Amino acid sequence: MAVNLCSMTPLPFLLMLLLTILRMLHFVLVTDEETILLTKTAQDVFCFSRTFEDLTCFWDEPTHVKGAYRFFYTYEGDKSRECPLISMKNIDGSWRHICIFPENYYGIQLFIELNVEVLDNVSNHTIISQYLRVNTVGLIAPPTNITVEWPGIAQLLVVNWMPPSISYADFLIYEVLYGVEDSIQPPFRIEVKNSYICQLKNLLPGQQYHIQVRSKPDGLSLDGIWGPWSTAVTAETPHLPEAIGLHCFTLDLYQLHCQWNKKSLRSGPFHSVLYWMESNSSSTRRQIWHKCKKEDPASCTCTFQPSNIHYLSVLVTISQGEQEVSYFEEPFKLYHVVHTAPPRILKASIDRNILRLEWASPLEEISEHMVYQIRYTVQDALKWKILQVQYSNTSEIHLATQDRYCVQLRTQPDGQKFRGDWSTWSELVCIEVPPGADSVIMIVAITLLLCAGLVLGLGFTCLSNCSRVKQKLWPEIPDLHHVLDGFFKDNDKQQQVNSLFCNKMLEDVPLTCLLEVLSEKPLETTSFDPLLDMSSAEQAEWGSQPSTHQHYMVLSSNNPQSSHHENEYFDDTNDNGNAFPQSLEHDLSVTSESMTQITPFTLLNVLSEIKEERRQEISDDQNTSVTDISNQTYLLMG
């Protein structure tokens, strides 16, 4: 943009310069804090508005450069206008050129695009040009009248402020910065919208906090950047009540007693005051603090009568010189700090090593909500045994030894409707166990042990007898499959052995035993066998000599008429040499009527006959008796 300087008359230029000087007497120039904030934005010419009714633009020039410039601004749809520049030297030696727009309609227009240009006087050329809107470059001053109050709630501070004195204060938001003094932890930030109050929660007790507030357009209708911080305001949070041992309690549910100590305070004179406050709840609603009227500074105690339905808060302030420190007890109800006197023991007696106690409740109004603890020990002993009793004023304790016992009681609310701490222990009551109680206990114990042993012995005896009777009455049923299977296996093995033996004896091995065959004919019948005739003398000689091992059998014939005669076995090994019939196994009966003396002879030519008869015997009917063998041939047994 080029401007013809010769066309301008000197009179308007002088008037404009005079107006500029006059405005400088009423407007504050750019501060260092505002400069730091604006340098974080991406602008060639830094333009900002403190109230959206003013506009300031400036830029800095390096130290070694000092030029002459002119500043022009143009609203969209309007003609260009010049803004007089004010040049001033910064601390670092650089030059700053500032333009303060006029406050009329031609100088400040919101929501309309604005073009600003910087021209070099020497070259008459534009060196800087940029576009902006006045409503987007807000840099609002911090709020005023910042105050910090403690609302009577632990770890809480309330910050209040007044908004900046501008026409558009309803379009601002705020940021609160707070932190502990000299703390390595960075401060905290809270953003607040549509309000001039802020609650700082979860603060550390007994700490000094620094609080600052700043402003910024909300970004909806108006926009900009965060303005500078306000001056820091300090506030201290109350200390914990444990630091001075602050403790409040009620003995009768009417009066509240508060006491504290001065052990934690430094040496020197001090002054303490107790304040108490009632509230409908534990909210932050502001209430009135009441000063305790019955305070004893020497003993650090205070007694007052509050309401038993509202929440109570207690604050103790202790002043030493110019320093004042507060100690705060969080809100509570009177029913939650019950600390009664100890119970009073009415009766303590011992009967058969059983200690029976009876006592009176210290507060009859809530006796049904009290629990008790009983501790007892042998006199002069150091170890206590503790029992707990609920909702009763009597108890029984079984003592183990015969000695002198001491007992104490204490009480507290059960923690449901009423709460509180344990009372102190009652007075010590000692009582001695009468003699003989230990022996009775021992006798009873031994008797019980003997009875238990007798019952166990009878039980085991009955169990063993019952098992025997049961075995006799209901014997176990054998496994028929197993028994028959074993029987059949043994029978098969025996038959195999017999068959092998008989086959081997009959077929392979020559017979070495003597076999006698007795004829069915009477002995008187003359035999025409040449073998008998030739060896008759030898047979007589052999039969006349006693044999040490001579046995023979007589089998009955198959004749049905002689079926009443049974097989007989003869043994002539008796002392007198007479042979007597003996019964054979497998139901073979011996008959003495057919006993006849016979002579043995050597079997030479009967092997074939025996084999043939054996085959015939196997082929016969199985029902035929084993004794029905033709020709009555037998092996000599012995």
Helices and strands as residue ranges (DSSP letters): G 5-7, H 10-24, H 32-38, E 46-48, E 56-61, E 69-75, E 81-83, E 85-89, E 95-100, E 114-120, E 126-132, G 134-136, E 138-139, E 144-149, E 156-162, G 169-171, E 172-180, E 188-193, E 197-201, E 208-217, E 224-225, E 233-236, G 241-243, E 247-249, E 256-259, E 271-279, E 290-291, E 295-296, E 301-304, E 311-320, E 323-332, G 334-336, E 344-351, E 354-360, G 364-369, E 370-378, E 385-390, E 394-398, E 404-413, E 429-432, H 437-473, H 480-503, I 504-508, H 530-534, H 536-544, E 551-554, G 560-562, E 568-571, E 580-582, H 607-619, G 630-632
